[in-house]
């Protein structure tokens, strides 16, 4: 997925300013796609050039003016075409996996602590997802495609976090069982 499609998905729900779009990334679609404010503004410019978003100036008296972006009919057509494309699973790019690959040559105790930190992060995110489900999707109508889609995405997040929690717990247990003499690399300068 490209950033442009993630932005179009957000704008398909409602028109947003660039700032509100960035906030939306922080609290919803950002669980599955990351972008900083600068990337979002650059992409909005590209989307406008392509004719997939339109903007309007919102004049404010007590604050600086702002631009509100909305998806155009061409942008909706692009989303439909994009939704028909098949995409392979995203490649894994994770420095922790590289550290594990070379476990005999790194500080194992430090790697174990990093896994403990990651475990805490995955538990916290799972708790957040569960709170979101209880508060936002408690009474999701079965015929509301948008809500059902977001709920299914959230549940994929549950599965992802639970799998990482199980993996982290197993990894911590296995690394903790290694002999004390192997916890720091024998190649330490």
GROMACS elastic network, one bead per residue, 0.5 to 0.9 nm:
[ bonds ]
;  ai    aj funct       b0    kb
    1     4     6  0.82500   500
    1     5     6  0.67157   500
    1     6     6  0.74325   500
    1    33     6  0.85709   500
    1    82     6  0.89337   500
    1    87     6  0.78878   500
    2     5     6  0.56039   500
    2     6     6  0.67345   500
    2     7     6  0.89749   500
    3     6     6  0.50957   500
    3     7     6  0.62620   500
    3     8     6  0.86634   500
    3    33     6  0.77946   500
    3    34     6  0.83936   500
    3    35     6  0.74544   500
    3    39     6  0.83267   500
    3    40     6  0.76845   500
    3    43     6  0.71517   500
    4     7     6  0.51571   500
    4     8     6  0.61974   500
    4     9     6  0.86548   500
    4    40     6  0.83795   500
    4    43     6  0.61002   500
    4    44     6  0.75649   500
    4    46     6  0.82920   500
    4    47     6  0.68033   500
    5     9     6  0.61125   500
    5    10     6  0.86981   500
    5    78     6  0.85173   500
    5    79     6  0.67993   500
    5    82     6  0.78515   500
    6     9     6  0.51301   500
    6    10     6  0.65019   500
    6    11     6  0.88076   500
    6    25     6  0.89082   500
    6    29     6  0.74610   500
    6    33     6  0.74327   500
    7    10     6  0.51649   500
    7    11     6  0.62183   500
    7    12     6  0.85620   500
    7    21     6  0.75849   500
    7    25     6  0.87068   500
    7    40     6  0.77269   500
    7    43     6  0.82193   500
    7    44     6  0.78403   500
    8    12     6  0.59387   500
    8    13     6  0.88406   500
    8    47     6  0.85917   500
    8    52     6  0.79949   500
    8    53     6  0.78596   500
    8    70     6  0.84506   500
    8    71     6  0.64148   500
    8    75     6  0.69933   500
    8    76     6  0.78148   500
    8    78     6  0.89973   500
    8    79     6  0.72151   500
    9    12     6  0.51343   500
    9    13     6  0.69989   500
    9    29     6  0.88422   500
    9    71     6  0.88001   500
    9    76     6  0.89263   500
    9    79     6  0.76195   500
   10    13     6  0.56066   500
   10    14     6  0.70500   500
   10    15     6  0.83178   500
   10    16     6  0.82706   500
   10    21     6  0.72976   500
   10    24     6  0.76777   500
   10    25     6  0.85189   500
   10    29     6  0.78302   500
   11    14     6  0.51026   500
   11    15     6  0.53622   500
   11    16     6  0.65136   500
   11    21     6  0.80761   500
   11    53     6  0.84325   500
   11    69     6  0.73043   500
   11    70     6  0.56326   500
   11    71     6  0.56072   500
   12    15     6  0.75099   500
   12    70     6  0.74630   500
   12    71     6  0.59790   500
   12    72     6  0.89363   500
   12    75     6  0.88114   500
   12    76     6  0.74684   500
   13   146     6  0.85565   500
   14    69     6  0.88708   500
   14    70     6  0.69881   500
   14    71     6  0.83622   500
   15    21     6  0.89651   500
   15    55     6  0.89329   500
   15    68     6  0.62532   500
   15    69     6  0.53451   500
   15    71     6  0.72872   500
   16    19     6  0.78700   500
   16    20     6  0.56975   500
   16    21     6  0.58112   500
   16    67     6  0.82783   500
   16    68     6  0.51735   500
   16    69     6  0.53210   500
   16    70     6  0.67136   500
   17    20     6  0.50951   500
   17    21     6  0.60178   500
   17    22     6  0.85670   500
   17    55     6  0.87641   500
   17    66     6  0.69771   500
   17    67     6  0.55724   500
   17    69     6  0.57515   500
   17    70     6  0.87892   500
   18    22     6  0.61979   500
   18    23     6  0.86627   500
   18    37     6  0.78583   500
   18    40     6  0.71834   500
   18    41     6  0.64028   500
   18    44     6  0.79080   500
   18    66     6  0.85710   500
   18    67     6  0.72508   500
   18    68     6  0.71348   500
   18    69     6  0.73760   500
   19    22     6  0.51338   500
   19    23     6  0.63186   500
   19    24     6  0.86298   500
   19    37     6  0.75589   500
   19    41     6  0.89034   500
   20    24     6  0.60657   500
   20    25     6  0.86078   500
   21    25     6  0.63076   500
   21    26     6  0.87465   500
   21    37     6  0.87107   500
   21    40     6  0.79091   500
   22    25     6  0.50410   500
   22    26     6  0.64359   500
   22    27     6  0.89810   500
   22    30     6  0.89000   500
   22    35     6  0.79265   500
   22    36     6  0.71888   500
   22    37     6  0.57967   500
   22    40     6  0.69563   500
   22    41     6  0.89483   500
   23    27     6  0.64693   500
   23    28     6  0.86155   500
   23    30     6  0.89879   500
   23    37     6  0.89727   500
   24    27     6  0.52460   500
   24    28     6  0.57147   500
   24    29     6  0.69087   500
   24    30     6  0.73086   500
   25    28     6  0.56491   500
   25    29     6  0.52185   500
   25    31     6  0.76632   500
   25    33     6  0.76569   500
   25    34     6  0.70861   500
   25    35     6  0.72990   500
   25    36     6  0.86132   500
   26    29     6  0.74118   500
   26    30     6  0.51129   500
   26    31     6  0.74698   500
   26    34     6  0.81061   500
   26    35     6  0.87488   500
   27    30     6  0.61516   500
   27    31     6  0.71615   500
   28    31     6  0.59241   500
   28    32     6  0.81316   500
   29    32     6  0.56205   500
   29    33     6  0.60770   500
   29    34     6  0.81038   500
   29   150     6  0.89946   500
   30    34     6  0.51448   500
   30    35     6  0.74953   500
   31    34     6  0.73264   500
   31   154     6  0.88404   500
   31   157     6  0.80975   500
   32   153     6  0.86305   500
   32   157     6  0.82143   500
   35    38     6  0.81601   500
   35    39     6  0.60434   500
   35    40     6  0.65240   500
   36    39     6  0.54007   500
   36    40     6  0.63726   500
   36    41     6  0.89161   500
   37    40     6  0.51073   500
   37    41     6  0.62917   500
   37    42     6  0.86788   500
   38    41     6  0.52401   500
   38    42     6  0.61964   500
   38    43     6  0.85451   500
   39    42     6  0.51771   500
   39    43     6  0.60828   500
   39    44     6  0.85737   500
   40    43     6  0.51022   500
   40    44     6  0.60848   500
   40    45     6  0.87132   500
   41    44     6  0.50358   500
   41    45     6  0.63944   500
   41    46     6  0.88218   500
   42    45     6  0.52726   500
   42    46     6  0.65260   500
   42    47     6  0.88123   500
   43    47     6  0.60671   500
   43    48     6  0.84934   500
   44    47     6  0.50034   500
   44    48     6  0.60834   500
   44    49     6  0.85540   500
   44    53     6  0.74995   500
   44    69     6  0.81793   500
   45    48     6  0.51352   500
   45    49     6  0.62240   500
   45    50     6  0.87090   500
   45    53     6  0.87760   500
   46    49     6  0.50066   500
   46    50     6  0.62433   500
   46    51     6  0.86683   500
   46    52     6  0.88232   500
   47    50     6  0.50477   500
   47    51     6  0.62678   500
   47    52     6  0.52605   500
   47    53     6  0.56840   500
   47    54     6  0.84890   500
   47    75     6  0.82558   500
   48    52     6  0.57419   500
   48    54     6  0.59366   500
   48    55     6  0.77941   500
   48    69     6  0.89529   500
   49    52     6  0.76570   500
   49    53     6  0.82172   500
   50    53     6  0.78212   500
   50    74     6  0.88172   500
   50    75     6  0.85854   500
   51    54     6  0.70730   500
   51    71     6  0.89370   500
   51    72     6  0.71216   500
   51    73     6  0.89293   500
   51    74     6  0.66117   500
   51    75     6  0.70172   500
   52    70     6  0.86202   500
   52    71     6  0.60065   500
   52    72     6  0.52710   500
   52    73     6  0.73315   500
   52    74     6  0.53405   500
   52    76     6  0.75037   500
   52    77     6  0.87231   500
   52    78     6  0.76092   500
   53    69     6  0.63952   500
   53    70     6  0.54535   500
   53    72     6  0.51404   500
   53    73     6  0.86489   500
   53    74     6  0.81886   500
   53    75     6  0.62764   500
   54    68     6  0.83156   500
   54    69     6  0.56319   500
   54    70     6  0.54374   500
   54    71     6  0.63777   500
   54    72     6  0.63080   500
   55    67     6  0.61190   500
   55    68     6  0.54126   500
   55    70     6  0.63081   500
   55    71     6  0.88621   500
   56    66     6  0.83890   500
   56    67     6  0.55059   500
   56    68     6  0.53945   500
   56    69     6  0.66333   500
   56    70     6  0.85073   500
   57    65     6  0.69427   500
   57    66     6  0.58828   500
   57    68     6  0.65070   500
   58    65     6  0.57085   500
   58    66     6  0.52235   500
   58    67     6  0.57936   500
   58    68     6  0.68135   500
   59    63     6  0.86325   500
   59    64     6  0.76753   500
   59    66     6  0.67894   500
   59    67     6  0.87255   500
   60    63     6  0.55425   500
   60    64     6  0.62100   500
   60    65     6  0.52226   500
   60    66     6  0.77295   500
   61    64     6  0.74427   500
   61    65     6  0.79432   500
   63    66     6  0.87570   500
   71    74     6  0.79882   500
   71    75     6  0.55655   500
   71    76     6  0.67044   500
   72    76     6  0.63370   500
   72    77     6  0.86344   500
   73    76     6  0.50434   500
   73    77     6  0.62048   500
   73    78     6  0.85885   500
   74    78     6  0.61285   500
   74    79     6  0.86624   500
   75    79     6  0.62665   500
   75    80     6  0.87367   500
   76    79     6  0.50180   500
   76    80     6  0.63342   500
   76    81     6  0.87085   500
   77    80     6  0.51323   500
   77    81     6  0.62719   500
   77    82     6  0.85520   500
   78    81     6  0.50664   500
   78    82     6  0.59709   500
   78    83     6  0.84841   500
   79    83     6  0.59925   500
   79    84     6  0.87262   500
   80    83     6  0.50784   500
   80    84     6  0.65902   500
   81    84     6  0.53447   500
   81    85     6  0.69684   500
   82    85     6  0.53745   500
   82    86     6  0.86339   500
   83    86     6  0.78795   500
   87    90     6  0.82564   500
   88    91     6  0.85851   500
   89    92     6  0.89485   500
   93    97     6  0.82253   500
   93    98     6  0.89195   500
   94    97     6  0.55483   500
   94    98     6  0.69029   500
   95    98     6  0.50883   500
   95    99     6  0.63067   500
   95   100     6  0.87287   500
   96   100     6  0.62388   500
   96   101     6  0.86119   500
   96   111     6  0.76496   500
   96   114     6  0.81328   500
   96   115     6  0.82131   500
   97   100     6  0.50386   500
   97   101     6  0.61721   500
   97   102     6  0.88163   500
   98   102     6  0.65507   500
   98   103     6  0.86179   500
   99   102     6  0.52932   500
   99   103     6  0.59944   500
   99   105     6  0.85891   500
   99   106     6  0.69558   500
   99   108     6  0.89014   500
   99   111     6  0.73651   500
  100   104     6  0.84791   500
  100   106     6  0.84273   500
  100   108     6  0.85774   500
  100   111     6  0.77935   500
  101   104     6  0.83783   500
  102   105     6  0.55028   500
  102   106     6  0.65949   500
  103   106     6  0.54388   500
  103   107     6  0.76397   500
  103   108     6  0.64418   500
  103   111     6  0.84964   500
  103   185     6  0.83271   500
  104   107     6  0.82696   500
  104   108     6  0.78099   500
  104   182     6  0.76728   500
  104   183     6  0.88886   500
  104   184     6  0.85744   500
  104   185     6  0.63953   500
  104   186     6  0.81492   500
  104   187     6  0.89948   500
  105   108     6  0.83977   500
  105   184     6  0.82215   500
  105   185     6  0.51723   500
  105   186     6  0.71831   500
  105   187     6  0.64737   500
  105   188     6  0.83869   500
  106   109     6  0.88622   500
  106   110     6  0.84060   500
  106   111     6  0.79187   500
  106   183     6  0.85277   500
  106   184     6  0.66346   500
  106   185     6  0.51231   500
  106   186     6  0.85333   500
  106   187     6  0.80711   500
  106   188     6  0.82214   500
  107   110     6  0.54143   500
  107   111     6  0.64162   500
  107   112     6  0.87991   500
  107   182     6  0.86061   500
  107   183     6  0.61744   500
  107   185     6  0.52968   500
  107   188     6  0.84371   500
  108   112     6  0.60894   500
  108   113     6  0.86352   500
  108   175     6  0.74081   500
  108   182     6  0.73236   500
  108   184     6  0.55667   500
  108   185     6  0.72148   500
  109   113     6  0.62806   500
  109   114     6  0.86769   500
  109   175     6  0.79009   500
  109   176     6  0.82918   500
  109   182     6  0.89339   500
  109   183     6  0.52562   500
  109   184     6  0.65909   500
  110   113     6  0.50794   500
  110   114     6  0.62860   500
  110   115     6  0.87328   500
  110   183     6  0.84160   500
  110   184     6  0.83037   500
  111   115     6  0.63063   500
  111   116     6  0.87239   500
  111   175     6  0.88451   500
  112   115     6  0.50550   500
  112   116     6  0.63199   500
  112   117     6  0.87342   500
  112   171     6  0.77963   500
  112   172     6  0.60125   500
  112   175     6  0.64921   500
  112   176     6  0.77163   500
  113   117     6  0.62552   500
  113   118     6  0.85729   500
  113   172     6  0.84118   500
  114   117     6  0.50317   500
  114   118     6  0.61506   500
  114   119     6  0.85517   500
  115   119     6  0.60074   500
  115   120     6  0.86081   500
  115   168     6  0.60483   500
  115   169     6  0.85259   500
  115   171     6  0.75875   500
  115   172     6  0.68390   500
  116   120     6  0.63528   500
  116   121     6  0.87246   500
  116   168     6  0.71462   500
  116   169     6  0.81896   500
  116   172     6  0.70556   500
  117   120     6  0.51674   500
  117   121     6  0.63434   500
  117   122     6  0.87998   500
  118   122     6  0.61927   500
  118   123     6  0.85629   500
  118   164     6  0.86475   500
  118   165     6  0.85381   500
  118   168     6  0.74855   500
  119   122     6  0.51952   500
  119   123     6  0.61446   500
  119   124     6  0.85596   500
  119   164     6  0.74057   500
  119   165     6  0.57228   500
  119   166     6  0.88119   500
  119   167     6  0.87693   500
  119   168     6  0.57042   500
  119   169     6  0.73889   500
  120   123     6  0.51424   500
  120   124     6  0.61104   500
  120   125     6  0.86158   500
  120   165     6  0.84964   500
  121   124     6  0.51225   500
  121   125     6  0.61629   500
  121   126     6  0.85882   500
  122   125     6  0.50896   500
  122   126     6  0.60682   500
  122   127     6  0.85516   500
  122   160     6  0.89343   500
  122   161     6  0.54741   500
  122   162     6  0.77391   500
  122   164     6  0.68236   500
  122   165     6  0.62530   500
  123   126     6  0.51089   500
  123   127     6  0.61976   500
  123   128     6  0.86464   500
  123   161     6  0.71694   500
  123   162     6  0.79984   500
  123   164     6  0.89869   500
  123   165     6  0.67684   500
  124   127     6  0.51030   500
  124   128     6  0.62385   500
  124   129     6  0.87217   500
  125   129     6  0.61697   500
  125   130     6  0.85865   500
  125   157     6  0.88380   500
  125   158     6  0.87804   500
  125   161     6  0.72330   500
  126   129     6  0.50692   500
  126   130     6  0.61722   500
  126   131     6  0.86455   500
  126   157     6  0.76854   500
  126   158     6  0.60730   500
  126   160     6  0.89246   500
  126   161     6  0.58479   500
  126   162     6  0.73435   500
  127   130     6  0.50922   500
  127   131     6  0.62424   500
  127   132     6  0.86541   500
  128   131     6  0.51012   500
  128   132     6  0.61885   500
  128   133     6  0.86401   500
  129   132     6  0.50199   500
  129   133     6  0.61668   500
  129   134     6  0.86750   500
  129   154     6  0.67041   500
  129   155     6  0.82375   500
  129   157     6  0.74182   500
  129   158     6  0.69292   500
  130   133     6  0.50758   500
  130   134     6  0.62455   500
  130   135     6  0.86321   500
  130   154     6  0.87563   500
  130   158     6  0.78870   500
  131   134     6  0.51319   500
  131   135     6  0.60593   500
  131   136     6  0.82661   500
  132   135     6  0.52072   500
  132   136     6  0.55372   500
  132   137     6  0.71891   500
  132   138     6  0.89726   500
  132   154     6  0.85886   500
  133   136     6  0.54902   500
  133   138     6  0.62900   500
  133   151     6  0.74394   500
  133   154     6  0.76326   500
  133   155     6  0.86655   500
  134   137     6  0.60020   500
  134   138     6  0.51232   500
  134   139     6  0.89094   500
  135   138     6  0.61191   500
  136   139     6  0.78979   500
  136   140     6  0.81181   500
  137   140     6  0.51034   500
  137   141     6  0.88919   500
  137   147     6  0.76154   500
  137   148     6  0.86986   500
  137   150     6  0.89626   500
  137   151     6  0.68324   500
  140   143     6  0.85536   500
  140   144     6  0.73895   500
  140   147     6  0.65105   500
  140   148     6  0.69915   500
  140   151     6  0.83334   500
  141   144     6  0.55398   500
  141   145     6  0.86898   500
  141   147     6  0.76931   500
  141   148     6  0.77120   500
  142   145     6  0.75494   500
  142   147     6  0.84290   500
  142   148     6  0.67425   500
  143   146     6  0.89214   500
  143   147     6  0.86811   500
  143   148     6  0.77833   500
  144   147     6  0.54722   500
  144   148     6  0.60609   500
  144   149     6  0.85255   500
  145   148     6  0.50558   500
  145   149     6  0.59195   500
  145   150     6  0.85454   500
  146   149     6  0.51719   500
  146   150     6  0.62584   500
  146   151     6  0.85962   500
  147   150     6  0.51248   500
  147   151     6  0.60470   500
  147   152     6  0.85437   500
  148   151     6  0.50213   500
  148   152     6  0.61029   500
  148   153     6  0.85867   500
  149   152     6  0.51042   500
  149   153     6  0.62192   500
  149   154     6  0.86005   500
  150   153     6  0.50148   500
  150   154     6  0.61293   500
  150   155     6  0.86061   500
  151   155     6  0.61376   500
  151   156     6  0.85791   500
  152   155     6  0.50007   500
  152   156     6  0.61995   500
  152   157     6  0.85848   500
  153   156     6  0.50115   500
  153   157     6  0.63421   500
  153   158     6  0.88066   500
  154   158     6  0.64267   500
  154   159     6  0.88990   500
  155   159     6  0.64047   500
  155   160     6  0.85814   500
  156   159     6  0.51110   500
  156   160     6  0.61724   500
  156   161     6  0.86520   500
  157   161     6  0.60830   500
  157   162     6  0.84386   500
  158   161     6  0.52940   500
  158   162     6  0.60162   500
  158   163     6  0.84922   500
  159   162     6  0.51765   500
  159   163     6  0.60510   500
  159   164     6  0.86222   500
  160   163     6  0.52751   500
  160   164     6  0.63344   500
  160   165     6  0.86991   500
  161   164     6  0.51276   500
  161   165     6  0.60986   500
  161   166     6  0.86824   500
  162   166     6  0.62337   500
  162   167     6  0.85711   500
  163   166     6  0.52210   500
  163   167     6  0.61738   500
  163   168     6  0.86100   500
  164   168     6  0.59430   500
  164   169     6  0.84659   500
  165   168     6  0.51575   500
  165   169     6  0.61429   500
  165   170     6  0.86032   500
  166   169     6  0.52395   500
  166   170     6  0.62386   500
  166   171     6  0.86185   500
  167   170     6  0.51489   500
  167   171     6  0.60374   500
  167   172     6  0.85451   500
  168   171     6  0.50048   500
  168   172     6  0.59856   500
  168   173     6  0.84581   500
  169   172     6  0.52356   500
  169   173     6  0.62091   500
  169   174     6  0.86878   500
  170   173     6  0.51456   500
  170   174     6  0.61785   500
  170   175     6  0.85940   500
  171   174     6  0.51170   500
  171   175     6  0.59894   500
  171   176     6  0.83298   500
  172   175     6  0.52084   500
  172   176     6  0.58834   500
  172   177     6  0.85256   500
  173   176     6  0.51592   500
  173   177     6  0.62866   500
  174   177     6  0.51902   500
  174   178     6  0.67912   500
  175   178     6  0.54112   500
  175   179     6  0.89038   500
  175   183     6  0.84049   500
  176   179     6  0.81430   500
  176   180     6  0.87404   500
  176   183     6  0.88712   500
  177   180     6  0.85642   500
  178   181     6  0.82373   500
  178   182     6  0.67257   500
  178   183     6  0.72987   500
  179   182     6  0.57012   500
  179   183     6  0.71792   500
  180   183     6  0.55396   500
  180   184     6  0.84092   500
  181   184     6  0.72104   500
  181   185     6  0.88621   500
  181   186     6  0.88248   500
  182   185     6  0.66037   500
  182   186     6  0.76427   500
  184   187     6  0.85221   500
  184   188     6  0.76236   500
  185   188     6  0.55904   500
  186   189     6  0.87367   500
